[in-house]
Amino acid sequence: MNDKAELGPTKIYGICAHDVKGGSTIIFNDVLSSVGINKRFVNEKLKDSENDKTETDYISFQSLSKSPSTWFKFLRKFLKTSYTIFTNTRGYSVALANELISILYIFPHKAFKRLDIIYYCHSAFRITVFNKLFLSRFINYYSDVIVVPSFYLKDELIKIGISSSKIQVIYNGTHEISLPKKSQNNNLDKKLNVCIVGVIQYQKGQDVFIEAIKNLNRDGYYVTGNIVGPIRENVYYEDLKNKLVIEESLQNIYFLGSLDHQTAIKFMNAQDVIICLSRYRETLPTVLLEAMSLGKAIIGTNIGGIPEIITDGENGYLIDPDNVNQLQAAILKLMDQEHRLQLGESGYKLFLNKFNRETFLSQHKLLIQKCFQKQIEN
């Protein structure tokens, strides 16, 4: 299934309707580019990638919560978008969809014709009465397969009533990154470059990162802390920046802003340790997979799918959320260059065995083939 010819009379299309271009969106687009997609609809304006003149607007659930006056506009956009997709995908047999909004766009299509929907879900849902009574039933009915990137997320979906038999765990896989390895710091100079990558918001724990770097520098270690990512919560960001201005001990911490993917990868390659400090509901952070591909030692919080990536003391360290002391202790252990390289090498081997792109894509192709075969048999 490396090219479209292998699909025969069947056709497949994809919808990437998420307006956040994070790691999960990059990986989903990689799937769309690699499994023989005939047509795709992409991102916030939901442009048809084969027809740039499409003027369908992206719609968001957030608009419903602002004011009842937005509901009619939401409905109008939804109907317009659904109709555009419906009329441009006649004769298609399989749809790949990321995010719940993508299923909403195409469920009328499913209702009127035979169509298999593979729903790529990368976010947990809150356990609420609405989600258990209504959302789970909608997803169960309109999704033929639900692909999740971790067993943590599978368990979370089951909790709201989504059928276990429909859920398939396929670990995310990324490209092996071919970059020259960074020359390591001398053990004796107590210097270390550490980096946290992700949107700047409370959930990502940049405040914990800053506090740990401050304490280490105060104790005589020279640790440079780099924060990479776009601002999602302005008040939180301003509080972090104000703290840097007030305290002289935070002079070795830098905000680098939002970097494009390739630039961010090159920057990570120049670091000694990559850190992920999410406080809750972290499914399978792509940044840690990319860090392992670069042979970097990693530190992550012991939540969500992160323990499925990090084995404590083998390829990195797991710490409790909000625990500054544990973060400091983990960074201090990684001051030892030999130990740091050993963990990085273990992480690289794990990446090749468990999170490589070839295995990831072959599992998706097999899944699509099964959908085609099921339609033929029916």
N, C-alpha and C positions, 0 to 999 in steps of 0.2 A: 504493500500500500504506500509506496514511496511517491507515486504520482497518481494523477486523477484517473488515468486509464484503467487502473486496477479496480475502480469503483463500479465499472460496468454501467448499467442503466440507472443505478442509484445515484442520488446527489446529496451533498451535505453542505450545510451552511452554519455559520457561527455568528453569535452576537456577543460583543464585548461592550456592554452598556455601562460599565462602572466609570464614574467621573474621577476616580482617584487612580493615578497611574503608578501604583506601588508594585512591590515584587510579585504579588499574585497576578496582577494584570499583565505584567511582562511575561510570566510563565504561561498564562492562558493564551496570550497572543502567539507564543512560541508553538503551542499545540495547534492553533489554527493555521499556522504557516507550514506545519510539518505533516499533517495527516491527509492532505489532498482536498482541502476546502474548495468548493466551487464558488462560493460567494460569502462575503462577510459584511457585517454592519458593525461599526466601531465607535466607541467612546461617546463623549457627552452630547454631540450633535447628532449622533447615530447616523453618520454618513454611510451611504452604500459605497464600499471601497471600489466598486466597479462603475460608480456613477456619482461623481463629485457634485452634480447639480441637485442631488437630493437635499431638500430643505426641511426635513423633519427635525423637530426640536427634541432634545433630550428632556425627559421628565424625571422628577425626583420625588420620593415619598416625603422629603422634608417640606416641600411646598404645601402639603396638606395640613401640616401642623401650624402654619403661620396664621392663616385666617380662612374662614369659610368662603371668602370671596375668591380664593385661589382654586377652589374645588372644580369649578366649571372649566377653568383654563387647563387644569390638570387632566380632566376627562377629555377635553378636546384634543390635547396633545397626544394622550394615550391612544385615542381612536385613530388619529391621523397616522401615528407611528405604526400601530398594529396593521392598519390597512396597507401601508407602504410595504411592510415586510411580507404580508400575505400575498400581495399581487406580484411581488418580485421573486417569490420562491415556490411557484407552482411546480409540482413534480419532484420536489425535494423529499427525501426520506428520513434524514437525520438532522437534528439541530443541536449544536453545542452552545450552551448558554452559561455565562458567568453571572452571578448575582441574581437575586430574586426578581429584580426589575426586568431582567431579560426574559424570564419565564412569562411574566405578565404580558410582555410584548407579543409573545408567540402562542400563548395558550389558545386563542381563537383558532389559530391554524391547526392545532392539534384536535380541536373539537370538530372540525369540518373534514379532516382527511386523516389518513394513516400517517403518523409521524412519530418517530421516537425522539424524545428529548433527553439529552444527557446534561444534567445540571451540575456544573462545577461550583461547589460550595466551599468557601474558605473562611466563613465567619460563623461563630456560634450565635444562636438566638437565645434571648432571655426566656427563662421559664415563667411564662405568664399564662393566665387563663385563655387569652385570645390565641396565643401561639399554640397551645395544646389542643384547643377545640377547633380552630379554624385554619391557622397557617399550616400546621402539620398535615391536615387533610388535603389542603390544596397542593402542597408539595408531593404528597404521596400519590395523588391522582394524576397530576400532570407531568411528573418526572418518571421516566422509565429507569434511569440509573442516576444515582447521586454520587459523584466523585468527590472524595474529601482527601486532604493531604496528610491526615494524621489520625491515629486511633482515638486521640483525645477528642477530636471534632466528631468522630462517629458516635462516641458515647454521649456527647452533648446533644446531638440531633435525636438520638434515641430517647433521651429524657423528655423531649417535647412531643414524642409520639410518632416520629418518622420511622418507617419500617426498616428494620435492620437488614432485611433481605435485599433492599434496593441500594444500600450504601456500599460502595466499594472504595477501599483505601488504596490510593496510589500516591506514594511519596513524591513530592515535587523533586524535579531534577533540573539542574542548570548546566550550562556549558562548562567544561573544564577550562579555566582561564589560563592562557599561556602568557605569562608575564615574567620577566626576570625577577628572581627572588631578591628581596631587599637585604642589603648587608646588615648584619645584626650589630646591636650596640655591645660595647665591652661590658662584661659583668661588673667590673670594678668601679665603673663611674656612676652606678645607681641611676642611670637614665632609662626612661621607658616612654614610648609613644603609644597611647591608648586612644581608642576611637569608639564613639557610639553613633550609629547611623539609623535614622528613622525620623518620621514627622515629629516636630516639636510640640508635644502635648503631655499632660500629666500622666497619661497611661504609659508613656514610654520611659518615664523615670529619669529624665535628664538631671533633675534636682539631686537625686541620689548620687549620680555620677559626679556632679560638681562637688558635693560634700566630701566624697571619698578622696578626690584629687586634692582638695584643699587640705585635708588632714595629713595626707602622705607628704605633701610639700612642706607642711609645717613641721613634720617630724624629720626633715632632712633629706628626703628622697626627691629626686628631680623627675616628676612625672608630667608629661605634657598631655593634656586632655583635649581632644578634638570632637566637636559636635557637628554632625552633618545632617541636614534635612530641612525641608520646608516648614514654615511656621503654620501650625494648625490652630493653636490657641494663643491669641495675642497677649492676654493678661498673664498667662503662665510664662510666656517668653520674656515679657518685660520684667517680671519678678526675677527671673534668672539673670538677665542682663544687669539689673540694678545691683544684685548681689556681687557681681564681678566688679562693678565700679567701686563699691563700698569697701570690699576686703582686698587688701594688697596680696594676700596669700593665694589669690585666684588668678594671678597674672599669667599663669601657664595654661589657661583654658581659652579655647578659641571657638567661636561660632563661624562655620564656613558656609552656611546657607544651603540652598538647594543646588545640588550638582547633578548634571546629566549622568545617566547610568555608567557610561564608559569612564567618565572623569572620576566618579565615585569609586569605581573598581580600582583604578590606578592609585587613588589616594589611600584606599584600604591596604593596598599592597605595600605602601610605604610605612605602615603602622606595625607595631609589635603585637598588639592584642586588640581583638574586636569584641565589643561588649553589647549585650542586649538586656535591658533592665525592665521589660514590660511588667506591669503590675497585675494584669488580668487578661483573660481571653486571647492569648496569643496562640494562633493555630500552628504554624510552622514557619518561623521567620526566615525569609529568603536570604537575608543578609548573613546569617550564620552559615548557610550552605555555601554561599560565595566565599566567605572567610575560610572555610575548610578547603575549598578548591584552591585557595591561595596558600595553603599550608600554615594558616595562622592559628595560634592558640585562641580559644574563645571562652567567654564568661557569659552565663545566662541565668535568668531567674527560673526557679523550679516550679513553673506553672505551664498549663496548656500542653502544647506539643513539644516544648523545648527539651524536656527529658528524653524525648525520642531522638533528639539530635546529639545531646551531650551526655556522655557517661562521666560522672564526676571523677576527676583525677586521671582520666584516660585520654580524652581529647579536649578537655577544658574543665571548667568548674561550674557547678550549680550553686546558686545562693538563694536565700529567701527574698521575696520582694521587700523593698524598703529597708533592707538590712545593710547599712553603710559599713559596719564593722566586718561583715562577711566579705563584702566587695573589696575592702582594703586588704584583708588577709589573702584573698585570691590574687590580687594584683602583686602583692609582695612575693608570693610563691613564684609568680611568673617573671620576677626580676632575674631569676636564674636562667641564663640563656640556654643552657643545655636542656633543662627541664622544659622550657618554652618551645624549643625546637622539637623535642620529643613529642609533646602534645600536638603540635602542629602537624607532624608527620602522621601520627595516629588519626587525626581528623581528616587528613588528605586521603588516607587509605579507606576510611569509612565513607567518605564522599564517593570515591570510585566504586565501592561495592554497593552502596545503598541509595545514593542520591544523584547518580549520574544521569545525564540527559537521555542517553540511548535507551536505558531500561525504562525510564519514565515514558518516553514516546512510544516505545514498542507495546507497553501495557495499554496505552490509549488506543493505538491502532487495533489491537486485539479486541478491545471493548467495542469499537465501532463495527468491526467485522461481525461480531456476535449480534449486534443490532440488525445488520443487513441480513444475516442468516435467519434470524427470527422472523423478519418480514417475508422472506422467501418461503419459509415453511408455513406461514399463516396465509 
